[in-house]
Amino acid sequence: MSAPDTNTDRQQRRHRGAIWGIAIAVLLGLGATALMLLDTTDGEEPPAETAAGAPEAPTE
C-alpha cells in the first residue's frame, strides 16, 4: 500500500539535513582513507635485505 497523501516537496525539506549529514560523512571517510593511503605510501625505499632475508648489519 502507498501513503494516502504524498507531498514530495515537504519530504525533501524534512530530509535535507539527514542527506547533508550522510554526504559530509562520506566525504570525511574518503578524505581519511586518502590520508591513510598517502601516509603508508610515502615513497621511501624499504630497508635493504640480505640474501637470507635478514636486515643488513650496520657497518662501522
C-alpha positions in Angstrom: 0.0 0.0 0.0 1.1 3.5 -0.6 0.7 6.6 1.6 -2.6 8.4 1.1 -1.0 11.8 0.7 2.4 12.0 -0.8 3.9 15.5 -0.7 7.4 15.1 -2.1 8.4 18.8 -1.7 7.7 18.6 2.1 9.5 15.3 2.3 12.6 16.8 0.6 12.7 19.7 3.1 12.3 17.3 6.1 15.1 15.0 4.9 17.6 17.7 3.7 19.6 17.7 7.0 20.0 14.0 7.0 21.1 13.9 3.4 23.7 16.6 4.0 24.9 14.7 7.1 25.3 11.5 5.0 27.2 13.4 2.3 29.5 15.0 4.8 30.2 11.7 6.4 31.0 10.1 3.1 33.4 12.9 2.2 35.1 12.7 5.6 35.5 9.0 5.1 37.0 9.4 1.7 39.4 12.1 3.0 40.5 9.9 5.9 41.1 7.0 3.5 43.2 9.2 1.2 45.3 10.5 4.1 45.9 7.0 5.3 47.0 5.8 1.9 49.3 8.7 1.4 50.8 8.2 4.8 51.5 4.5 4.3 52.9 5.0 0.7 55.3 7.9 1.4 57.7 6.8 -1.4 60.6 5.8 0.8 62.5 2.7 -0.2 62.3 -0.2 2.2 65.4 -1.2 4.0 67.8 -3.4 2.0 67.8 -7.1 2.9 70.5 -9.7 2.6 70.0 -12.9 0.6 68.8 -14.7 3.7 66.1 -12.1 4.2 67.5 -10.6 7.4 68.2 -6.9 7.5 71.9 -5.9 6.9 74.0 -5.3 10.0 75.3 -1.7 10.2 78.9 -1.2 9.2 81.3 0.6 11.3 
